[in-house]
Amino acid sequence: MKASLNDIVMLIVKYYGRKKLRSRLEVIHQNLFGDKTP
Amino acid sequence: METCTTSEDVAVLYEETFPAVASFVSKMGGSPEDAKDIFHDALIILFEKEGGLENPAAYIVGIAKHLWVRKFKHDKNRVDLDETIQIPEEENFPIIARLVRLVELAGKSCLDLLQAFYYEKRSAESIADEFNYSNAHSATVQKHKCLQKIRSFCKNKIPRL
């Protein structure tokens, strides 16, 4: 099955969204726990 | 992203829930880094889930345990799991990951705008506020321009990837 250009753009947006969210979660983790295990 | 949208909400949920996941992963022989990775995957699944939840903390812990067991399924002698939950692993699609990097270089502001609309599912009003558009209509017009720009970009790039 071939993806349409719109599908590809939406995948790009989704992956970019995840990438931003992962960075945000990493910052939250460092702020809350640093390198320590809770 | 309807379940918790602000950084404060996410931080509260993180602080309340991560210790339970870290404890579970530790008991199963995983490292603190494993616990963090599994926990982040579980949070992404939560944020991408349509519709609200009564108890997002319980959902995250359940998903994190599920992901952990699935990750080490071969060591667990065929544990019966719900295969409908997709693990958010971007590295499984290297072409898309490469396109994301190229589009970021060519038009990061457009990607930021589109992810606010389509990934975070925020209202045009709140996006107009954050991105300094005069009103929701202007933000929506810009969204359409950005979609067009990225479509054209991909059309030119994809044959060369």
N, CA and C atoms of all chains as a GROMACS GRO file, in nm:
protein
  597
    1MET      N    1   0.084  -0.119   0.000
    1MET     CA    2   0.000   0.000   0.000
    1MET      C    3   0.089   0.125   0.000
    2LYS      N    4   0.062   0.214  -0.095
    2LYS     CA    5   0.145   0.333  -0.106
    2LYS      C    6   0.082   0.448  -0.025
    3ALA      N    7   0.165   0.514   0.058
    3ALA     CA    8   0.112   0.625   0.139
    3ALA      C    9   0.098   0.750   0.051
    4SER      N   10  -0.008   0.827   0.076
    4SER     CA   11  -0.025   0.953   0.001
    4SER      C   12   0.066   1.059   0.062
    5LEU      N   13   0.081   1.168  -0.012
    5LEU     CA   14   0.163   1.278   0.037
    5LEU      C   15   0.106   1.333   0.170
    6ASN      N   16  -0.027   1.338   0.177
    6ASN     CA   17  -0.090   1.386   0.302
    6ASN      C   18  -0.058   1.294   0.419
    7ASP      N   19  -0.060   1.162   0.393
    7ASP     CA   20  -0.027   1.066   0.500
    7ASP      C   21   0.116   1.089   0.548
    8ILE      N   22   0.205   1.114   0.453
    8ILE     CA   23   0.347   1.134   0.488
    8ILE      C   24   0.362   1.262   0.570
    9VAL      N   25   0.293   1.367   0.530
    9VAL     CA   26   0.302   1.494   0.606
    9VAL      C   27   0.250   1.473   0.748
   10MET      N   28   0.140   1.398   0.761
   10MET     CA   29   0.084   1.374   0.894
   10MET      C   30   0.178   1.287   0.979
   11LEU      N   31   0.247   1.193   0.914
   11LEU     CA   32   0.346   1.112   0.988
   11LEU      C   33   0.462   1.199   1.036
   12ILE      N   34   0.504   1.289   0.950
   12ILE     CA   35   0.613   1.381   0.987
   12ILE      C   36   0.571   1.464   1.108
   13VAL      N   37   0.449   1.516   1.103
   13VAL     CA   38   0.399   1.599   1.214
   13VAL      C   39   0.390   1.516   1.342
   14LYS      N   40   0.343   1.392   1.330
   14LYS     CA   41   0.330   1.305   1.447
   14LYS      C   42   0.467   1.275   1.508
   15TYR      N   43   0.563   1.243   1.423
   15TYR     CA   44   0.696   1.209   1.475
   15TYR      C   45   0.766   1.331   1.532
   16TYR      N   46   0.743   1.445   1.470
   16TYR     CA   47   0.799   1.569   1.525
   16TYR      C   48   0.734   1.598   1.661
   17GLY      N   49   0.603   1.577   1.670
   17GLY     CA   50   0.532   1.597   1.797
   17GLY      C   51   0.589   1.507   1.905
   18ARG      N   52   0.613   1.380   1.870
   18ARG     CA   53   0.672   1.287   1.968
   18ARG      C   54   0.811   1.330   2.010
   19LYS      N   55   0.887   1.378   1.912
   19LYS     CA   56   1.025   1.420   1.941
   19LYS      C   57   1.022   1.538   2.041
   20LYS      N   58   0.932   1.633   2.016
   20LYS     CA   59   0.921   1.747   2.109
   20LYS      C   60   0.874   1.702   2.246
   21LEU      N   61   0.778   1.608   2.246
   21LEU     CA   62   0.726   1.558   2.373
   21LEU      C   63   0.835   1.483   2.451
   22ARG      N   64   0.915   1.402   2.381
   22ARG     CA   65   1.023   1.330   2.450
   22ARG      C   66   1.123   1.428   2.512
   23SER      N   67   1.154   1.537   2.439
   23SER     CA   68   1.247   1.637   2.495
   23SER      C   69   1.187   1.701   2.620
   24ARG      N   70   1.056   1.730   2.610
   24ARG     CA   71   0.987   1.793   2.723
   24ARG      C   72   0.987   1.699   2.845
   25LEU      N   73   0.964   1.570   2.820
   25LEU     CA   74   0.962   1.472   2.930
   25LEU      C   75   1.101   1.456   2.991
   26GLU      N   76   1.204   1.464   2.907
   26GLU     CA   77   1.342   1.452   2.956
   26GLU      C   78   1.373   1.569   3.052
   27VAL      N   79   1.328   1.690   3.013
   27VAL     CA   80   1.350   1.808   3.098
   27VAL      C   81   1.276   1.792   3.231
   28ILE      N   82   1.151   1.745   3.223
   28ILE     CA   83   1.072   1.725   3.346
   28ILE      C   84   1.142   1.622   3.436
   29HIS      N   85   1.190   1.514   3.374
   29HIS     CA   86   1.259   1.409   3.452
   29HIS      C   87   1.381   1.466   3.524
   30GLN      N   88   1.461   1.542   3.449
   30GLN     CA   89   1.582   1.599   3.509
   30GLN      C   90   1.547   1.695   3.623
   31ASN      N   91   1.441   1.775   3.601
   31ASN     CA   92   1.399   1.870   3.706
   31ASN      C   93   1.349   1.799   3.831
   32LEU      N   94   1.280   1.689   3.812
   32LEU     CA   95   1.221   1.620   3.927
   32LEU      C   96   1.319   1.525   3.997
   33PHE      N   97   1.393   1.450   3.916
   33PHE     CA   98   1.474   1.343   3.975
   33PHE      C   99   1.624   1.353   3.946
   34GLY      N  100   1.662   1.437   3.852
   34GLY     CA  101   1.803   1.442   3.814
   34GLY      C  102   1.848   1.305   3.769
   35ASP      N  103   1.962   1.261   3.819
   35ASP     CA  104   2.009   1.128   3.782
   35ASP      C  105   1.973   1.024   3.889
   36LYS      N  106   1.894   1.069   3.988
   36LYS     CA  107   1.862   0.976   4.098
   36LYS      C  108   1.745   0.887   4.062
   37THR      N  109   1.741   0.768   4.119
   37THR     CA  110   1.624   0.681   4.104
   37THR      C  111   1.530   0.712   4.219
   38PRO      N  112   1.400   0.737   4.190
   38PRO     CA  113   1.308   0.769   4.300
   38PRO      C  114   1.284   0.649   4.392
   39MET      N  115  -0.382   1.498   2.338
   39MET     CA  116  -0.319   1.567   2.452
   39MET      C  117  -0.424   1.629   2.544
   40GLU      N  118  -0.548   1.578   2.535
   40GLU     CA  119  -0.652   1.638   2.616
   40GLU      C  120  -0.638   1.603   2.763
   41THR      N  121  -0.568   1.490   2.792
   41THR     CA  122  -0.565   1.443   2.931
   41THR      C  123  -0.491   1.539   3.023
   42CYS      N  124  -0.378   1.588   2.981
   42CYS     CA  125  -0.309   1.690   3.061
   42CYS      C  126  -0.226   1.773   2.965
   43THR      N  127  -0.254   1.900   2.959
   43THR     CA  128  -0.193   1.980   2.853
   43THR      C  129  -0.079   2.068   2.902
   44THR      N  130  -0.085   2.116   3.026
   44THR     CA  131   0.018   2.210   3.068
   44THR      C  132   0.140   2.135   3.123
   45SER      N  133   0.253   2.205   3.122
   45SER     CA  134   0.375   2.144   3.176
   45SER      C  135   0.356   2.108   3.323
   46GLU      N  136   0.281   2.192   3.395
   46GLU     CA  137   0.258   2.166   3.538
   46GLU      C  138   0.180   2.035   3.556
   47ASP      N  139   0.076   2.017   3.473
   47ASP     CA  140  -0.004   1.893   3.481
   47ASP      C  141   0.084   1.772   3.455
   48VAL      N  142   0.168   1.784   3.351
   48VAL     CA  143   0.253   1.670   3.315
   48VAL      C  144   0.352   1.642   3.428
   49ALA      N  145   0.408   1.748   3.485
   49ALA     CA  146   0.507   1.731   3.593
   49ALA      C  147   0.443   1.665   3.715
   50VAL      N  148   0.320   1.705   3.749
   50VAL     CA  149   0.250   1.645   3.865
   50VAL      C  150   0.226   1.496   3.839
   51LEU      N  151   0.175   1.467   3.719
   51LEU     CA  152   0.149   1.328   3.683
   51LEU      C  153   0.279   1.247   3.684
   52TYR      N  154   0.385   1.309   3.636
   52TYR     CA  155   0.516   1.243   3.630
   52TYR      C  156   0.564   1.209   3.771
   53GLU      N  157   0.557   1.308   3.858
   53GLU     CA  158   0.608   1.290   3.995
   53GLU      C  159   0.527   1.183   4.070
   54GLU      N  160   0.395   1.180   4.044
   54GLU     CA  161   0.308   1.085   4.114
   54GLU      C  162   0.327   0.942   4.063
   55THR      N  163   0.359   0.928   3.935
   55THR     CA  164   0.349   0.797   3.871
   55THR      C  165   0.483   0.729   3.846
   56PHE      N  166   0.587   0.808   3.818
   56PHE     CA  167   0.714   0.746   3.781
   56PHE      C  168   0.771   0.653   3.889
   57PRO      N  169   0.762   0.689   4.019
   57PRO     CA  170   0.820   0.599   4.120
   57PRO      C  171   0.764   0.457   4.114
   58ALA      N  172   0.634   0.443   4.086
   58ALA     CA  173   0.573   0.309   4.079
   58ALA      C  174   0.631   0.231   3.961
   59VAL      N  175   0.649   0.301   3.849
   59VAL     CA  176   0.704   0.234   3.730
   59VAL      C  177   0.851   0.198   3.754
   60ALA      N  178   0.926   0.290   3.814
   60ALA     CA  179   1.069   0.265   3.841
   60ALA      C  180   1.084   0.145   3.935
   61SER      N  181   0.995   0.136   4.034
   61SER     CA  182   1.002   0.026   4.130
   61SER      C  183   0.972  -0.107   4.059
   62PHE      N  184   0.869  -0.106   3.973
   62PHE     CA  185   0.834  -0.229   3.899
   62PHE      C  186   0.950  -0.274   3.810
   63VAL      N  187   1.006  -0.179   3.734
   63VAL     CA  188   1.114  -0.214   3.640
   63VAL      C  189   1.237  -0.263   3.717
   64SER      N  190   1.264  -0.199   3.831
   64SER     CA  191   1.378  -0.240   3.912
   64SER      C  192   1.360  -0.385   3.961
   65LYS      N  193   1.237  -0.416   4.009
   65LYS     CA  194   1.209  -0.552   4.057
   65LYS      C  195   1.224  -0.655   3.946
   66MET      N  196   1.197  -0.611   3.822
   66MET     CA  197   1.207  -0.702   3.708
   66MET      C  198   1.349  -0.707   3.652
   67GLY      N  199   1.442  -0.638   3.719
   67GLY     CA  200   1.581  -0.645   3.676
   67GLY      C  201   1.625  -0.538   3.579
   68GLY      N  202   1.538  -0.438   3.556
   68GLY     CA  203   1.574  -0.330   3.463
   68GLY      C  204   1.650  -0.217   3.530
   69SER      N  205   1.712  -0.134   3.449
   69SER     CA  206   1.790  -0.022   3.502
   69SER      C  207   1.700   0.103   3.514
   70PRO      N  208   1.748   0.208   3.587
   70PRO     CA  209   1.672   0.334   3.592
   70PRO      C  210   1.648   0.392   3.453
   71GLU      N  211   1.745   0.375   3.362
   71GLU     CA  212   1.730   0.426   3.225
   71GLU      C  213   1.619   0.349   3.152
   72ASP      N  214   1.613   0.217   3.174
   72ASP     CA  215   1.504   0.136   3.115
   72ASP      C  216   1.369   0.188   3.165
   73ALA      N  217   1.363   0.216   3.297
   73ALA     CA  218   1.238   0.262   3.357
   73ALA      C  219   1.195   0.394   3.294
   74LYS      N  220   1.290   0.483   3.274
   74LYS     CA  221   1.258   0.614   3.215
   74LYS      C  222   1.208   0.596   3.071
   75ASP      N  223   1.276   0.512   2.994
   75ASP     CA  224   1.235   0.491   2.854
   75ASP      C  225   1.094   0.433   2.845
   76ILE      N  226   1.067   0.331   2.926
   76ILE     CA  227   0.935   0.267   2.927
   76ILE      C  228   0.828   0.368   2.970
   77PHE      N  229   0.862   0.446   3.072
   77PHE     CA  230   0.768   0.545   3.125
   77PHE      C  231   0.736   0.651   3.019
   78HIS      N  232   0.837   0.697   2.947
   78HIS     CA  233   0.813   0.797   2.842
   78HIS      C  234   0.726   0.739   2.731
   79ASP      N  235   0.752   0.614   2.694
   79ASP     CA  236   0.667   0.551   2.592
   79ASP      C  237   0.522   0.545   2.640
   80ALA      N  238   0.504   0.509   2.768
   80ALA     CA  239   0.368   0.499   2.824
   80ALA      C  240   0.299   0.636   2.824
   81LEU      N  241   0.374   0.741   2.858
   81LEU     CA  242   0.316   0.876   2.856
   81LEU      C  243   0.276   0.917   2.714
   82ILE      N  244   0.359   0.882   2.617
   82ILE     CA  245   0.326   0.916   2.478
   82ILE      C  246   0.198   0.844   2.436
   83ILE      N  247   0.186   0.718   2.474
   83ILE     CA  248   0.062   0.644   2.442
   83ILE      C  249  -0.058   0.712   2.507
   84LEU      N  250  -0.041   0.756   2.632
   84LEU     CA  251  -0.150   0.826   2.701
   84LEU      C  252  -0.188   0.954   2.627
   85PHE      N  253  -0.088   1.034   2.590
   85PHE     CA  254  -0.116   1.162   2.526
   85PHE      C  255  -0.181   1.145   2.389
   86GLU      N  256  -0.149   1.036   2.322
   86GLU     CA  257  -0.204   1.014   2.189
   86GLU      C  258  -0.340   0.944   2.193
   87LYS      N  259  -0.379   0.903   2.313
   87LYS     CA  260  -0.508   0.834   2.327
   87LYS      C  261  -0.623   0.932   2.308
   88GLU      N  262  -0.722   0.892   2.231
   88GLU     CA  263  -0.840   0.976   2.211
   88GLU      C  264  -0.931   0.965   2.333
   89GLY      N  265  -0.985   1.078   2.377
   89GLY     CA  266  -1.080   1.075   2.488
   89GLY      C  267  -1.012   1.076   2.623
   90GLY      N  268  -1.083   1.124   2.724
   90GLY     CA  269  -1.026   1.137   2.857
   90GLY      C  270  -1.027   1.005   2.934
   91LEU      N  271  -0.957   1.006   3.047
   91LEU     CA  272  -0.952   0.889   3.134
   91LEU      C  273  -0.983   0.932   3.276
   92GLU      N  274  -1.050   0.846   3.350
   92GLU     CA  275  -1.079   0.881   3.490
   92GLU      C  276  -0.953   0.879   3.575
   93ASN      N  277  -0.865   0.783   3.545
   93ASN     CA  278  -0.745   0.767   3.628
   93ASN      C  279  -0.621   0.751   3.540
   94PRO      N  280  -0.568   0.863   3.489
   94PRO     CA  281  -0.453   0.852   3.399
   94PRO      C  282  -0.331   0.788   3.465
   95ALA      N  283  -0.314   0.808   3.597
   95ALA     CA  284  -0.197   0.751   3.665
   95ALA      C  285  -0.202   0.598   3.660
   96ALA      N  286  -0.318   0.541   3.688
   96ALA     CA  287  -0.332   0.395   3.685
   96ALA      C  288  -0.311   0.344   3.543
   97TYR      N  289  -0.361   0.419   3.446
   97TYR     CA  290  -0.345   0.380   3.306
   97TYR      C  291  -0.197   0.374   3.268
   98ILE      N  292  -0.124   0.478   3.308
   98ILE     CA  293   0.019   0.483   3.274
   98ILE      C  294   0.095   0.366   3.336
   99VAL      N  295   0.068   0.339   3.463
   99VAL     CA  296   0.139   0.229   3.530
   99VAL      C  297   0.107   0.098   3.460
  100GLY      N  298  -0.022   0.078   3.427
  100GLY     CA  299  -0.063  -0.045   3.357
  100GLY      C  300   0.006  -0.058   3.223
  101ILE      N  301   0.008   0.051   3.146
  101ILE     CA  302   0.070   0.048   3.013
  101ILE      C  303   0.220   0.023   3.027
  102ALA      N  304   0.284   0.089   3.124
  102ALA     CA  305   0.429   0.074   3.141
  102ALA      C  306   0.464  -0.073   3.173
  103LYS      N  307   0.384  -0.136   3.260
  103LYS     CA  308   0.408  -0.278   3.293
  103LYS      C  309   0.391  -0.364   3.168
  104HIS      N  310   0.286  -0.333   3.095
  104HIS     CA  311   0.256  -0.404   2.972
  104HIS      C  312   0.373  -0.392   2.872
  105LEU      N  313   0.422  -0.270   2.855
  105LEU     CA  314   0.532  -0.247   2.761
  105LEU      C  315   0.658  -0.319   2.806
  106TRP      N  316   0.680  -0.318   2.937
  106TRP     CA  317   0.800  -0.386   2.988
  106TRP      C  318   0.794  -0.536   2.958
  107VAL      N  319   0.680  -0.595   2.989
  107VAL     CA  320   0.667  -0.739   2.968
  107VAL      C  321   0.678  -0.770   2.819
  108ARG      N  322   0.618  -0.684   2.735
  108ARG     CA  323   0.625  -0.711   2.592
  108ARG      C  324   0.770  -0.699   2.541
  109LYS      N  325   0.840  -0.599   2.595
  109LYS     CA  326   0.979  -0.578   2.553
  109LYS      C  327   1.064  -0.701   2.581
  110PHE      N  328   1.033  -0.766   2.693
  110PHE     CA  329   1.112  -0.883   2.731
  110PHE      C  330   1.030  -1.011   2.722
  111LYS      N  331   0.938  -1.010   2.625
  111LYS     CA  332   0.844  -1.120   2.605
  111LYS      C  333   0.915  -1.255   2.589
  112HIS      N  334   1.025  -1.254   2.516
  112HIS     CA  335   1.094  -1.380   2.489
  112HIS      C  336   1.150  -1.442   2.618
  113ASP      N  337   1.174  -1.354   2.718
  113ASP     CA  338   1.224  -1.407   2.845
  113ASP      C  339   1.110  -1.454   2.935
  114LYS      N  340   0.988  -1.422   2.894
  114LYS     CA  341   0.875  -1.447   2.984
  114LYS      C  342   0.787  -1.564   2.940
  115ASN      N  343   0.833  -1.641   2.843
  115ASN     CA  344   0.760  -1.759   2.798
  115ASN      C  345   0.615  -1.731   2.759
  116ARG      N  346   0.601  -1.657   2.653
  116ARG     CA  347   0.471  -1.632   2.590
  116ARG      C  348   0.364  -1.578   2.685
  117VAL      N  349   0.386  -1.462   2.736
  117VAL     CA  350   0.283  -1.396   2.816
  117VAL      C  351   0.177  -1.342   2.720
  118ASP      N  352   0.049  -1.362   2.753
  118ASP     CA  353  -0.058  -1.318   2.665
  118ASP      C  354  -0.079  -1.167   2.682
  119LEU      N  355  -0.058  -1.095   2.574
  119LEU     CA  356  -0.066  -0.949   2.584
  119LEU      C  357  -0.156  -0.890   2.478
  120ASP      N  358  -0.203  -0.772   2.506
  120ASP     CA  359  -0.285  -0.700   2.409
  120ASP      C  360  -0.193  -0.641   2.302
  121GLU      N  361  -0.198  -0.698   2.183
  121GLU     CA  362  -0.106  -0.656   2.076
  121GLU      C  363  -0.155  -0.528   2.007
  122THR      N  364  -0.271  -0.478   2.049
  122THR     CA  365  -0.323  -0.358   1.980
  122THR      C  366  -0.252  -0.232   2.025
  123ILE      N  367  -0.180  -0.237   2.138
  123ILE     CA  368  -0.108  -0.118   2.184
  123ILE      C  369   0.022  -0.106   2.105
  124GLN      N  370   0.036   0.006   2.037
  124GLN     CA  371   0.155   0.028   1.954
  124GLN      C  372   0.264   0.098   2.034
  125ILE      N  373   0.383   0.040   2.034
  125ILE     CA  374   0.495   0.104   2.103
  125ILE      C  375   0.545   0.218   2.014
  126PRO      N  376   0.553   0.340   2.067
  126PRO     CA  377   0.596   0.453   1.984
  126PRO      C  378   0.746   0.454   1.956
  127GLU      N  379   0.789   0.374   1.859
  127GLU     CA  380   0.931   0.366   1.828
  127GLU      C  381   0.959   0.428   1.692
  128GLU      N  382   1.001   0.553   1.694
  128GLU     CA  383   1.022   0.627   1.570
  128GLU      C  384   1.132   0.567   1.484
  129GLU      N  385   1.228   0.500   1.549
  129GLU     CA  386   1.341   0.449   1.472
  129GLU      C  387   1.300   0.337   1.376
  130ASN      N  388   1.175   0.288   1.390
  130ASN     CA  389   1.128   0.186   1.296
  130ASN      C  390   1.099   0.244   1.158
  131PHE      N  391   1.096   0.376   1.147
  131PHE     CA  392   1.065   0.440   1.020
  131PHE      C  393   1.176   0.540   0.986
  132PRO      N  394   1.292   0.488   0.944
  132PRO     CA  395   1.407   0.577   0.924
  132PRO      C  396   1.383   0.685   0.818
  133ILE      N  397   1.301   0.654   0.714
  133ILE     CA  398   1.278   0.756   0.611
  133ILE      C  399   1.201   0.873   0.669
  134ILE      N  400   1.102   0.843   0.752
  134ILE     CA  401   1.023   0.951   0.813
  134ILE      C  402   1.112   1.030   0.909
  135ALA      N  403   1.196   0.960   0.985
  135ALA     CA  404   1.286   1.030   1.078
  135ALA      C  405   1.378   1.124   1.001
  136ARG      N  406   1.423   1.080   0.885
  136ARG     CA  407   1.511   1.163   0.803
  136ARG      C  408   1.434   1.284   0.746
  137LEU      N  409   1.312   1.257   0.702
  137LEU     CA  410   1.229   1.368   0.650
  137LEU      C  411   1.202   1.471   0.760
  138VAL      N  412   1.176   1.422   0.882
  138VAL     CA  413   1.152   1.516   0.993
  138VAL      C  414   1.272   1.609   1.009
  139ARG      N  415   1.393   1.551   1.005
  139ARG     CA  416   1.514   1.634   1.021
  139ARG      C  417   1.525   1.736   0.907
  140LEU      N  418   1.495   1.690   0.784
  140LEU     CA  419   1.505   1.782   0.669
  140LEU      C  420   1.400   1.893   0.677
  141VAL      N  421   1.277   1.855   0.715
  141VAL     CA  422   1.170   1.956   0.724
  141VAL      C  423   1.201   2.054   0.839
  142GLU      N  424   1.261   2.001   0.948
  142GLU     CA  425   1.299   2.090   1.059
  142GLU      C  426   1.396   2.197   1.010
  143LEU      N  427   1.491   2.155   0.927
  143LEU     CA  428   1.589   2.252   0.876
  143LEU      C  429   1.523   2.353   0.783
  144ALA      N  430   1.427   2.304   0.702
  144ALA     CA  431   1.365   2.392   0.601
  144ALA      C  432   1.255   2.480   0.658
  145GLY      N  433   1.187   2.434   0.762
  145GLY     CA  434   1.073   2.514   0.811
  145GLY      C  435   1.027   2.470   0.949
  146LYS      N  436   1.112   2.493   1.049
  146LYS     CA  437   1.079   2.449   1.184
  146LYS      C  438   0.952   2.518   1.237
  147SER      N  439   0.936   2.647   1.201
  147SER     CA  440   0.820   2.720   1.253
  147SER      C  441   0.690   2.657   1.203
  148CYS      N  442   0.691   2.609   1.078
  148CYS     CA  443   0.572   2.542   1.024
  148CYS      C  444   0.547   2.410   1.098
  149LEU      N  445   0.652   2.336   1.127
  149LEU     CA  446   0.634   2.209   1.199
  149LEU      C  447   0.579   2.235   1.339
  150ASP      N  448   0.631   2.340   1.404
  150ASP     CA  449   0.581   2.374   1.538
  150ASP      C  450   0.430   2.404   1.533
  151LEU      N  451   0.393   2.481   1.431
  151LEU     CA  452   0.251   2.518   1.418
  151LEU      C  453   0.165   2.393   1.391
  152LEU      N  454   0.209   2.311   1.298
  152LEU     CA  455   0.130   2.193   1.261
  152LEU      C  456   0.120   2.093   1.375
  153GLN      N  457   0.230   2.076   1.450
  153GLN     CA  458   0.221   1.981   1.562
  153GLN      C  459   0.129   2.033   1.671
  154ALA      N  460   0.122   2.164   1.687
  154ALA     CA  461   0.027   2.221   1.786
  154ALA      C  462  -0.117   2.191   1.744
  155PHE      N  463  -0.145   2.201   1.613
  155PHE     CA  464  -0.281   2.171   1.564
  155PHE      C  465  -0.311   2.022   1.568
  156TYR      N  466  -0.221   1.943   1.508
  156TYR     CA  467  -0.255   1.802   1.482
  156TYR      C  468  -0.206   1.705   1.588
  157TYR      N  469  -0.093   1.733   1.653
  157TYR     CA  470  -0.044   1.639   1.754
  157TYR      C  471  -0.098   1.674   1.892
  158GLU      N  472  -0.086   1.802   1.926
  158GLU     CA  473  -0.138   1.843   2.058
  158GLU      C  474  -0.289   1.866   2.053
  159LYS      N  475  -0.344   1.878   1.934
  159LYS     CA  476  -0.489   1.897   1.913
  159LYS      C  477  -0.542   2.018   1.990
  160ARG      N  478  -0.463   2.127   1.985
  160ARG     CA  479  -0.505   2.248   2.056
  160ARG      C  480  -0.600   2.330   1.970
  161SER      N  481  -0.674   2.421   2.034
  161SER     CA  482  -0.768   2.504   1.960
  161SER      C  483  -0.691   2.611   1.881
  162ALA      N  484  -0.755   2.658   1.773
  162ALA     CA  485  -0.694   2.764   1.690
  162ALA      C  486  -0.672   2.890   1.774
  163GLU      N  487  -0.761   2.915   1.871
  163GLU     CA  488  -0.748   3.034   1.956
  163GLU      C  489  -0.620   3.026   2.041
  164SER      N  490  -0.598   2.912   2.103
  164SER     CA  491  -0.480   2.904   2.191
  164SER      C  492  -0.352   2.904   2.107
  165ILE      N  493  -0.359   2.847   1.987
  165ILE     CA  494  -0.242   2.849   1.899
  165ILE      C  495  -0.213   2.992   1.852
  166ALA      N  496  -0.320   3.065   1.818
  166ALA     CA  497  -0.302   3.205   1.775
  166ALA      C  498  -0.233   3.286   1.885
  167ASP      N  499  -0.273   3.261   2.010
  167ASP     CA  500  -0.211   3.330   2.125
  167ASP      C  501  -0.062   3.299   2.132
  168GLU      N  502  -0.030   3.170   2.128
  168GLU     CA  503   0.110   3.129   2.147
  168GLU      C  504   0.199   3.173   2.031
  169PHE      N  505   0.146   3.165   1.909
  169PHE     CA  506   0.229   3.193   1.792
  169PHE      C  507   0.215   3.338   1.744
  170ASN      N  508   0.146   3.419   1.824
  170ASN     CA  509   0.131   3.562   1.794
  170ASN      C  510   0.059   3.593   1.662
  171TYR      N  511  -0.048   3.520   1.634
  171TYR     CA  512  -0.135   3.556   1.522
  171TYR      C  513  -0.247   3.642   1.577
  172SER      N  514  -0.301   3.730   1.490
  172SER     CA  515  -0.401   3.826   1.540
  172SER      C  516  -0.528   3.755   1.585
  173ASN      N  517  -0.562   3.643   1.522
  173ASN     CA  518  -0.682   3.570   1.564
  173ASN      C  519  -0.674   3.425   1.516
  174ALA      N  520  -0.778   3.348   1.552
  174ALA     CA  521  -0.779   3.205   1.520
  174ALA      C  522  -0.780   3.184   1.368
  175HIS      N  523  -0.851   3.272   1.297
  175HIS     CA  524  -0.859   3.257   1.151
  175HIS      C  525  -0.720   3.268   1.088
  176SER      N  526  -0.642   3.367   1.132
  176SER     CA  527  -0.505   3.383   1.078
  176SER      C  528  -0.421   3.258   1.104
  177ALA      N  529  -0.437   3.200   1.224
  177ALA     CA  530  -0.360   3.079   1.256
  177ALA      C  531  -0.400   2.965   1.165
  178THR      N  532  -0.531   2.955   1.136
  178THR     CA  533  -0.579   2.847   1.049
  178THR      C  534  -0.530   2.867   0.906
  179VAL      N  535  -0.530   2.993   0.858
  179VAL     CA  536  -0.480   3.022   0.723
  179VAL      C  537  -0.332   2.982   0.715
  180GLN      N  538  -0.256   3.018   0.819
  180GLN     CA  539  -0.113   2.984   0.821
  180GLN      C  540  -0.094   2.832   0.824
  181LYS      N  541  -0.181   2.764   0.895
  181LYS     CA  542  -0.173   2.616   0.900
  181LYS      C  543  -0.184   2.559   0.758
  182HIS      N  544  -0.280   2.610   0.680
  182HIS     CA  545  -0.297   2.560   0.543
  182HIS      C  546  -0.175   2.592   0.457
  183LYS      N  547  -0.117   2.710   0.475
  183LYS     CA  548   0.004   2.744   0.399
  183LYS      C  549   0.119   2.649   0.435
  184CYS      N  550   0.128   2.619   0.565
  184CYS     CA  551   0.236   2.530   0.610
  184CYS      C  552   0.216   2.389   0.556
  185LEU      N  553   0.092   2.343   0.554
  185LEU     CA  554   0.066   2.209   0.500
  185LEU      C  555   0.111   2.204   0.354
  186GLN      N  556   0.078   2.310   0.281
  186GLN     CA  557   0.114   2.317   0.139
  186GLN      C  558   0.266   2.318   0.123
  187LYS      N  559   0.332   2.396   0.208
  187LYS     CA  560   0.477   2.409   0.201
  187LYS      C  561   0.546   2.273   0.226
  188ILE      N  562   0.498   2.201   0.327
  188ILE     CA  563   0.562   2.074   0.361
  188ILE      C  564   0.528   1.968   0.257
  189ARG      N  565   0.406   1.972   0.203
  189ARG     CA  566   0.371   1.879   0.094
  189ARG      C  567   0.467   1.899  -0.024
  190SER      N  568   0.487   2.026  -0.064
  190SER     CA  569   0.575   2.055  -0.178
  190SER      C  570   0.718   2.010  -0.148
  191PHE      N  571   0.760   2.037  -0.025
  191PHE     CA  572   0.895   1.999   0.016
  191PHE      C  573   0.914   1.847   0.003
  192CYS      N  574   0.814   1.773   0.054
  192CYS     CA  575   0.824   1.626   0.051
  192CYS      C  576   0.820   1.575  -0.092
  193LYS      N  577   0.737   1.637  -0.173
  193LYS     CA  578   0.725   1.594  -0.313
  193LYS      C  579   0.861   1.604  -0.383
  194ASN      N  580   0.935   1.709  -0.351
  194ASN     CA  581   1.067   1.727  -0.412
  194ASN      C  582   1.171   1.634  -0.352
  195LYS      N  583   1.158   1.606  -0.221
  195LYS     CA  584   1.262   1.529  -0.152
  195LYS      C  585   1.245   1.379  -0.164
  196ILE      N  586   1.122   1.332  -0.162
  196ILE     CA  587   1.100   1.187  -0.150
  196ILE      C  588   1.168   1.106  -0.262
  197PRO      N  589   1.163   1.147  -0.388
  197PRO     CA  590   1.230   1.065  -0.489
  197PRO      C  591   1.380   1.052  -0.467
  198ARG      N  592   1.437   1.149  -0.393
  198ARG     CA  593   1.583   1.146  -0.373
  198ARG      C  594   1.624   1.070  -0.248
  199LEU      N  595   1.529   1.033  -0.162
  199LEU     CA  596   1.566   0.967  -0.036
  199LEU      C  597   1.605   0.822  -0.058
   0.00000   0.00000   0.00000
